[in-house]
Each structure stands twice: as structure tokens, then as C-alpha cells.
Amino acid sequence: TMQIKRLVNDKILWDSFLEEVDTRIVFAQKQLEQRIEPAELHRIQGEIKALRSLKQLRDKVNGARTEMI
């Protein structure tokens, strides 16, 4: 867990990680456009969903911060 906290709290590492995740999402979206088989479409959709959930890792590890108004 300490390594994950280091990743999400180190701006340079986190930004690099997000860039890689975004690159993989774009690649998966291109694959999605080229597939017609339902099983492949579902697999790629699941991959995109998993990649997008990784972008929420910081909030999950650090706990969602709520603003008091």
C-alpha cells in the first residue's frame, strides 16, 4: 500500500501514470471502432472501464475529500 500511496501522492509519478492510462484508453477506443464481434466489443469496453477506474485511484487511496461549505 505504501508504494501505491507514493504513486498517487507524487505529482510527477501520478501525472506520468495518468498519461499512460490515457494513452491506453485512446488505443482501446481505436480497437473498439475496428471490432464487430460482440465478445470483443464487451472485452474492450471492460478494459476501458478498468482503465478509467485507475484514474480514480488517488481518491480511493487517500479517501474522497469533501468540501465543507
Buried (B, 14 or more C-beta within 10 A) or exposed (E): EEEEEEBBEEEEEBEEBBEEBEEBBEBBEEBBEEEEEEEEEEBBEEBBEEBEEBEEBBEEEEEEEEEEE
